[in-house]
Amino acid sequence: MIRTLVFAIIILLYGLLNFWIGLRMWQLAGKYIAHVPACLYWLVFWFIVLSFILGRLCKKFMAPEISRFLIVLGSYWMAVMVYLAIVIGLLELVRFIDKYFAFLPPGGFDQSPSALMIGLGVVMIVLVIVGYGWWNAGNPQVIHYDISIPKQAGTVKQLHIVAVSDLHLGNIVHNGRLSGLVDTIIDLNPDMILLPGDIVDEDPLLFIQQSMGHTLRKLAPRHGIYAVPGNHEYIGGHGAEIIIGLEKAGVKVLRDEAVRVADSFYVVGRDDLYSGYYRGRQRSDLKTIVQGIDNAQPVIVIDHQPVNLNEPEDLGVDLQISGHTHHGQLFPFNIVTARMFEVDWGYLRKGNLQVIVTSGFGTWGPPVRVGSRSEIIDILITFG
């Protein structure tokens, strides 16, 4: 009941925001464009606005290609919507101030050709922002970290890790981008690869159809590939299938498990914070997971969401690697994530615990990043 109510409120707010955007764009530009009747404008507008929802809710009743098209169209609209809302909101502020100070020519927002020029200007500004964000999202950077852990790790003196979170393989991030990622990782030649969640985006269909597991199998670091589930592995109800697919691709998925690697250090993988919501069983607390391990050796935790960092700090964890935040993905949401998390991107030292949070490789929703970068994390750990 609560879930349905929250969903209804979100849909209502989404509809009201888009109605305001659509109305303002019609008043500024739409009604001045020849041969565009209001009914056609609103029909096309609401089709685009609702395409993501239709593609998600009705995918069982339509061809996969149609559902995928609607989801991708709606995903792009989300980015356009954000920046239309910001730019139009700024215009509304200018209009409000003008009522008191009258510094603009009369009728500028209400009469052609000035209103049309303003409307077209809004469209051009938003398209430039979203176009840049699309390019930015598709050109990941490699971020390097050199860190020291003051513990002996058997015969391992240094450990080279590549960590890639939030791939979101599926409708937006296809096998072509995954192949490029794999080539980059091969060039980096790590000893171990860590995948901190949201690897497959809800539905494993495209992962299977495009043989993404075969692409992942090209990776063969000597100390293995370890992953944990993120919230998106569970959202679509296909968590078990996704984990089986990853395991077949040579990825060891850890759900509240600790493994000792090369008799030298530990990798601890935590199930996602929201797993209990989707699986009906809460994840184990970290104290239970690490019970019995030798804390004299380095302990590396993979946890999709960088929450409750006091827990790994108190239990003597040396390094935690997380993702999930996307560093906001679209400005100004990075301001929100910075307030939500103790560290939403980058490096944090908390006592003896070191934390690295990556903004991730892929994107959720729009394949657009503004104010954040797609990234691959390259870590060199020196022990002792």
MOCORHU-V591852 format. One line per field, one symbol per residue. psi: psi as a letter, one per 20 degrees, with the letter a starting at -180 (. if undefined). burial: I if it has 24 or more other C-alpha atoms within 12 Angstrom, else O. A space follows every 50 residues. Layout:
# MOCORHU-V591852
psi = ???
burial = ???
This chain:
# MOCORHU-V591852
psi = ggggggghgggghgggghggggghhghgggiipqknqhggghggghgggj gggghghjhijrqhhgggggggghghhggggghgggghghghgggghhhh iliqqpjhiiqqiggghgghgggggghgghgghggghjmqqppppoqpol qqlciohqpoppporlhlpchgoahghggggggggghhlrhqppnlrlgp ngpjghgghjlhhhghiipmqhjrpqrqqahihhgijkggggggghhhjj poppnlqpqppkkhrqppppqqhjhhhhijpqqqqhhhgjpiqoiiqqpp pppgpmqlihghghjkqhppprcghjkhgopkihhghhhhqhpipbpppn cipppppqirgaqqcplpppjrqpqppopoppq.
burial = OOOOOOOOOOOOOOOOOIOOIIIIIIIIIIIIOOOOOOOOIOOOIIOIII IIIIIIOOOOOOOOOOIIIIIIIIIIIIIIIIIIIOIIOOIOOOOOOOOO OOOOOOOOIOOOOOIIOIIIOIIOOIIOIIIOIIOIIIIIIIIOIOIIII IIIOOOOIIIIIIIIIIIIIIIIIIOIIIOIIOIIIOIOIIIIIIIIIII IIIIIIIIOOIIIOIIIIIOIOIIIIIIIIIIIIIIOOIIOIIOIIOOII IIIIIIIIIIIOOIIIIIIIIIIIIOOOOOOOIOOIOOIIOOIOOOIIII IIIIIIIOIOIIIOIIIIIIIIIIIIIIIIIOOIOOIOOOIIIIIIIIIO OIIIIIIIIIIIIIIIIIIIIIIIIIIIIIIOIO
